[in-house]
Amino acid sequence: MALPFDVKSTAHDPRALTILAKTIYRELRAEGYAANEVMTLASELLELVASEVKDRRDAPASSAEITT
């Protein structure tokens, strides 16, 4: 599932991501995940998003280099 970077931020309730984050955190902790495991998950999610953003940023530059 791709992140909807082209969707305006006003399209969603501004509290939605905070509520989602708290819900995910509470569910993970309730299932027995330790705080450091939750931090590892958060780190992995950030890495995935950063990689996708980097790929999108680099994509036009890469295709321009190929054609020249």
C-alpha positions as CSV (number, residue, x, y, z in Angstrom):
1,M,0.0,0.0,0.0
2,A,1.5,3.3,-1.1
3,L,1.3,6.3,1.2
4,P,-1.1,9.0,-0.1
5,F,1.4,11.9,-0.3
6,D,-0.8,13.7,-2.8
7,V,-3.8,13.7,-0.4
8,K,-4.2,17.1,1.3
9,S,-3.8,17.0,5.0
10,T,-7.2,18.6,5.4
11,A,-8.8,15.5,4.1
12,H,-8.5,13.7,7.4
13,D,-9.3,14.5,11.0
14,P,-6.1,16.1,12.4
15,R,-6.5,13.8,15.5
16,A,-6.8,10.6,13.5
17,L,-3.1,9.8,13.4
18,T,-2.6,10.5,17.1
19,I,-5.6,8.3,17.9
20,L,-4.2,5.6,15.6
21,A,-0.8,5.7,17.1
22,K,-2.1,5.5,20.7
23,T,-4.3,2.6,19.7
24,I,-1.5,0.7,18.1
25,Y,0.8,1.4,21.1
26,R,-1.8,0.2,23.6
27,E,-2.6,-2.9,21.6
28,L,1.0,-3.9,21.3
29,R,1.7,-3.3,25.0
30,A,-1.5,-5.3,25.9
31,E,-0.2,-8.1,23.7
32,G,3.0,-8.2,25.8
33,Y,5.4,-6.3,23.6
34,A,8.1,-4.6,25.6
35,A,8.8,-0.8,25.2
36,N,12.0,-1.5,23.3
37,E,10.1,-3.7,20.8
38,V,7.6,-1.0,20.2
39,M,10.5,1.4,19.6
40,T,12.0,-1.1,17.1
41,L,8.7,-1.2,15.3
42,A,8.5,2.6,15.2
43,S,12.1,2.7,13.9
44,E,11.3,0.2,11.1
45,L,8.2,2.2,10.1
46,L,10.2,5.4,9.9
47,E,12.8,3.6,7.8
48,L,10.2,2.4,5.4
49,V,8.6,5.9,5.0
50,A,12.0,7.5,4.7
51,S,13.0,5.0,2.0
52,E,9.8,5.7,0.0
53,V,10.2,9.4,0.3
54,K,13.8,9.1,-0.9
55,D,12.8,6.9,-3.8
56,R,10.2,9.4,-4.9
57,R,12.6,12.3,-4.5
58,D,15.3,10.5,-6.5
59,A,13.1,9.1,-9.2
60,P,13.0,12.1,-11.5
61,A,16.7,12.7,-11.2
62,S,17.5,9.0,-12.0
63,S,15.3,9.0,-15.1
64,A,16.9,12.3,-16.3
65,E,20.4,10.8,-15.9
66,I,19.4,7.8,-18.0
67,T,18.1,9.9,-20.9
68,T,21.1,12.2,-21.1
